[in-house]
Amino acid sequence: MRKFSAVGLALVFIIFFSSSCAQKPSFPQAGSAKAIDMLTLVPKDAKGIFIVNFHRAMETEPAQKAIKEDENYKKYQQVIAQTGIDPQKDLYFIAGALTGQIRPTQQEGVILLNLKYNKESLQNMIKKAETMFQEEVYNGITIYGASGTETKGPASGAFIDDSNIALGSKEAVKAVIDVYQKKTDNVLKSKELSALIKNANKDALFWSALIFPPETIQQLAAQNPMLKSLEGIKSLLIYFDYLNKSILAEIKAIGGDETKNKQLAALLNGFKVGGTLVSTKDQNVADLMNRIEITSGSDYLRIYANIPEDLLKNLGEKMKSSKKGESN
């Protein structure tokens, strides 16, 4: 009996240890990476992140149809021929990070592409266009920057490894390289953002987590008094998804107090009711409004929508026909 108990405990320990290791994020490898893995390349001081599961998005029926019907489909084929990269098949994730404080105006940041690509082939293309690029080697990794530009922070890029490319300001790209080389921590070590990330819908096609400093909200409220109710909001969680031929979307503002959150929810619900009344002649618009839920709690405001794809198609077709009628 004791022997059986010892074996059982050992098996439980092994299973627990294995599952813990399996869930630990690692540097993203194209084709096998998970959304959370992308964050292992994002600097700790990021104030906002977003992740796009591009590969899954491209597998959806609407995306497949849109690509084939796009007027620029031939140009798309030319890009594939020139770069050897088919975004529809080779691009898996797009991740973005906002660096510095989030501001209503221009925001600096970095974009990460997780994809299957031939680094040597792309480097040869850059060398052929040498007058367009400047090179700087940073800790053994070449950073390519656009030359001849007068912008404050010219776009730069670097091949981080065989699966990941970083694009953004030179300082932001350098910060990614530091994280990749484990000289600085990634965003998963950030107290503020890691708590948000834990509650994010990481299986969605698109999800985002943002931290708002008080001064940013104050600036927004100063520009538009109607946004006064936003004061106290500390962060945002957003996601968009496509499931069962429906678009799912959620925006969750976290912070504030119960009274202000109720006021803001009431204001938004007022707009929603107004939109429904205006659209009494169009059942599709009324149906769209009715599919938007606005609720609040002691520390959050939530906007949620579940919109069938057919409803969006009907609305799109009506908009096209109305535009044609106006032009005639």
C-alpha positions in Angstrom: 0.0 0.0 0.0 2.8 2.4 0.9 4.6 1.5 -2.3 1.5 2.2 -4.3 1.1 5.6 -2.6 4.7 6.5 -3.3 4.3 5.7 -6.9 1.0 7.6 -7.1 2.5 10.7 -5.5 5.5 10.5 -7.9 3.1 10.3 -10.9 1.1 13.3 -9.7 4.4 15.3 -9.3 5.6 14.4 -12.8 2.2 15.3 -14.3 2.1 18.6 -12.5 5.7 19.5 -13.3 5.2 18.6 -17.0 2.1 20.7 -17.3 3.8 23.6 -15.6 6.7 23.5 -18.0 4.4 23.1 -21.0 2.5 26.3 -20.1 5.7 28.4 -19.6 6.0 30.9 -22.5 9.1 30.8 -24.6 10.5 32.7 -27.6 8.0 32.2 -30.4 8.8 29.8 -33.1 6.8 30.2 -36.4 4.3 27.4 -36.7 4.3 26.3 -33.1 4.1 29.5 -31.1 1.1 30.5 -29.0 -0.1 34.1 -28.5 1.4 34.4 -25.1 4.8 33.4 -26.5 4.9 36.7 -28.4 5.1 38.6 -25.2 8.5 37.1 -24.3 10.0 39.6 -26.8 8.1 42.6 -25.5 10.1 44.9 -23.2 8.9 45.1 -19.6 8.3 48.9 -19.6 5.6 48.6 -22.3 2.4 50.3 -21.4 0.2 48.5 -23.9 0.3 45.4 -26.0 -1.8 43.8 -28.8 -1.7 40.4 -30.4 -3.1 39.4 -33.7 -3.5 35.6 -34.5 -2.9 36.4 -38.2 -2.6 32.8 -39.4 -6.0 31.8 -37.9 -7.6 35.0 -39.2 -6.4 34.2 -42.7 -8.0 30.8 -42.4 -11.5 32.2 -41.9 -13.9 32.2 -44.8 -14.4 36.0 -45.0 -10.6 36.5 -45.2 -10.2 33.9 -47.9 -13.0 35.5 -49.9 -11.7 39.0 -49.4 -8.2 38.2 -50.6 -9.4 36.5 -53.8 -11.8 39.3 -54.6 -9.3 42.1 -53.8 -8.5 44.4 -56.7 -4.8 44.3 -55.6 -4.6 40.4 -55.7 -2.1 40.5 -58.5 0.1 42.9 -56.5 -0.2 40.5 -53.6 1.1 37.7 -55.8 4.0 40.0 -56.9 5.0 40.6 -53.3 5.1 36.8 -52.7 7.3 36.4 -55.8 9.7 39.1 -54.6 10.0 38.2 -51.0 9.3 34.5 -51.0 6.7 35.2 -48.2 3.0 34.4 -48.5 1.4 36.3 -45.6 -1.6 34.1 -45.8 0.5 31.0 -45.2 3.7 32.1 -43.6 2.7 34.9 -41.2 1.5 33.6 -37.9 1.3 36.4 -35.3 1.6 40.1 -35.2 2.3 41.7 -31.9 2.6 45.3 -31.0 3.9 47.2 -27.9 3.4 50.8 -27.0 6.4 52.3 -25.3 6.5 55.2 -23.0 3.3 56.7 -21.6 0.1 56.2 -23.7 -0.9 59.6 -25.2 -3.8 60.8 -27.2 -1.4 62.1 -29.9 1.5 60.3 -31.5 2.6 57.1 -29.8 5.9 55.3 -30.2 6.2 51.5 -30.2 7.4 48.4 -31.9 5.7 45.7 -34.1 6.8 42.1 -34.0 6.2 39.7 -36.9 6.3 35.9 -36.2 6.7 34.2 -39.6 8.5 31.6 -41.7 10.9 33.5 -43.9 14.3 33.2 -45.5 16.5 35.7 -43.7 19.3 35.5 -46.3 16.9 36.2 -49.1 15.6 39.4 -47.5 19.0 40.6 -46.5 20.1 40.3 -50.2 17.0 42.4 -51.2 18.1 45.1 -48.7 21.7 45.1 -50.0 20.4 45.6 -53.5 18.6 48.7 -52.3 21.5 49.9 -50.2 20.9 53.6 -50.9 17.5 53.3 -49.1 18.9 51.8 -45.9 21.4 52.5 -43.2 22.9 49.7 -41.1 23.9 49.6 -37.4 25.1 46.5 -35.6 23.8 46.3 -32.1 25.0 43.5 -29.9 25.7 41.3 -32.9 22.3 42.0 -34.6 22.0 44.3 -37.6 19.4 47.1 -37.4 18.3 48.5 -40.7 17.0 52.0 -40.8 15.4 54.1 -43.6 17.9 56.6 -44.9 17.3 60.1 -46.3 14.2 60.7 -44.1 13.7 63.7 -41.9 11.3 62.1 -39.5 12.1 62.4 -35.8 12.2 58.6 -35.3 12.8 56.9 -38.7 11.4 53.4 -39.0 13.9 50.7 -38.2 13.9 46.9 -38.4 15.9 43.9 -37.4 15.8 40.1 -38.0 15.7 39.0 -34.4 16.0 35.3 -35.3 14.7 32.9 -37.9 11.1 33.3 -36.8 10.8 36.9 -35.7 11.3 40.4 -37.1 11.0 43.7 -35.1 9.9 46.9 -36.7 9.7 50.4 -35.1 11.8 53.2 -33.8 15.5 52.3 -33.4 15.4 52.5 -29.6 12.3 50.3 -29.5 14.0 47.7 -31.8 17.1 47.8 -29.6 14.9 47.2 -26.5 13.5 44.0 -28.2 17.0 42.8 -28.9 17.9 43.3 -25.2 14.9 41.2 -24.2 15.8 38.5 -26.7 19.4 38.4 -25.4 18.0 38.2 -21.8 19.7 41.4 -20.8 16.4 42.9 -19.7 13.0 41.5 -18.6 10.0 41.0 -20.8 6.5 42.4 -20.2 5.4 39.3 -18.4 7.5 40.5 -15.5 5.5 43.8 -15.4 3.2 43.9 -12.4 0.5 46.1 -14.0 0.4 44.5 -17.5 0.8 40.9 -16.3 -2.3 41.1 -14.2 -4.3 42.4 -17.2 -2.8 39.7 -19.5 -3.8 37.0 -17.1 -7.5 38.1 -17.6 -7.3 38.7 -21.4 -9.0 36.4 -23.9 -5.7 35.1 -25.3 -7.5 32.7 -27.7 -9.2 35.5 -29.7 -8.1 36.6 -33.1 -7.2 40.0 -31.7 -6.7 41.0 -28.1 -5.1 44.0 -26.4 -4.2 45.2 -22.9 -3.5 48.9 -22.2 -2.6 50.9 -19.1 -3.9 54.5 -18.9 -2.0 56.9 -16.6 -4.3 59.5 -15.0 -2.9 62.4 -17.0 -3.9 60.7 -20.3 -7.5 60.4 -19.2 -7.4 64.0 -18.0 -6.2 65.2 -21.4 -9.0 63.2 -23.1 -11.6 64.7 -20.8 -10.2 68.2 -21.4 -10.6 67.8 -25.1 -14.1 66.4 -24.8 -16.2 67.1 -21.6 -18.4 64.2 -22.5 -15.4 61.9 -21.6 -15.3 63.3 -18.0 -16.8 60.0 -16.8 -13.7 58.2 -18.0 -11.7 59.7 -15.1 -10.6 56.9 -12.8 -10.3 54.4 -15.6 -6.9 52.7 -15.2 -6.7 50.1 -18.0 -8.5 48.5 -20.9 -8.9 44.9 -22.1 -10.1 44.5 -25.7 -10.7 41.5 -27.9 -12.3 40.7 -31.3 -13.0 37.2 -32.4 -14.8 35.2 -35.2 -16.7 32.1 -34.1 -19.7 30.2 -35.6 -20.0 32.8 -38.4 -20.3 35.7 -35.9 -18.1 38.6 -34.8 -17.5 38.7 -31.1 -16.2 41.9 -29.5 -15.6 43.2 -26.0 -14.1 46.4 -24.5 -13.7 46.3 -20.8 -12.6 49.5 -19.0 -11.2 48.8 -15.6 -11.1 51.3 -12.7 -13.1 54.2 -11.7 -15.9 53.9 -9.1 -19.3 52.4 -9.3 -21.1 55.8 -9.6 -19.0 57.1 -12.5 -19.1 53.7 -14.2 -22.9 53.7 -14.0 -23.1 57.2 -15.4 -20.9 56.3 -18.4 -22.9 53.1 -19.0 -26.1 55.1 -18.9 -24.7 57.7 -21.3 -23.6 55.0 -23.8 -26.9 53.1 -23.4 -28.6 56.4 -24.2 -26.7 56.7 -27.5 -27.6 53.1 -28.2 -31.4 53.7 -27.6 -31.2 56.8 -29.7 -29.6 54.8 -32.5 -32.3 52.2 -32.3 -35.1 54.8 -32.5 -33.5 56.5 -35.5 -33.2 53.1 -37.2 -36.8 52.0 -36.8 -37.2 51.9 -40.6 -34.2 49.6 -40.9 -34.5 46.3 -39.0 -30.9 45.4 -39.7 -29.6 48.5 -37.9 -32.1 48.0 -35.0 -30.9 44.4 -34.7 -27.3 45.5 -34.6 -28.0 48.0 -31.8 -29.8 45.3 -29.8 -26.8 43.0 -30.0 -24.6 45.5 -28.1 -24.6 45.1 -24.4 -23.4 47.8 -22.1 -23.0 47.0 -18.4 -21.0 48.3 -15.4 -19.8 47.3 -12.0 -18.0 48.6 -9.0 -14.7 48.8 -10.9 -15.5 48.2 -14.6 -17.5 49.2 -17.7 -18.1 46.5 -20.3 -19.3 46.8 -23.9 -19.9 43.5 -25.5 -21.3 42.5 -29.0 -22.2 39.3 -30.7 -22.9 40.1 -34.4 -23.8 37.5 -37.0 -21.8 37.7 -40.2 -25.0 37.8 -42.3 -26.2 40.9 -40.5 -22.9 42.7 -41.3 -23.2 41.6 -45.0 -26.7 43.0 -45.2 -25.7 46.3 -43.7 -22.7 46.5 -46.1 -24.8 45.8 -49.1 -27.3 48.5 -48.1 -24.5 51.0 -47.6 -23.2 50.2 -51.1 -26.6 50.6 -52.7 -27.3 53.9 -50.9 -24.0 55.3 -52.1 -24.8 54.2 -55.7 -28.2 55.9 -55.3 -26.5 59.2 -54.1 -24.0 59.1 -57.1 -26.9 58.6 -59.6 
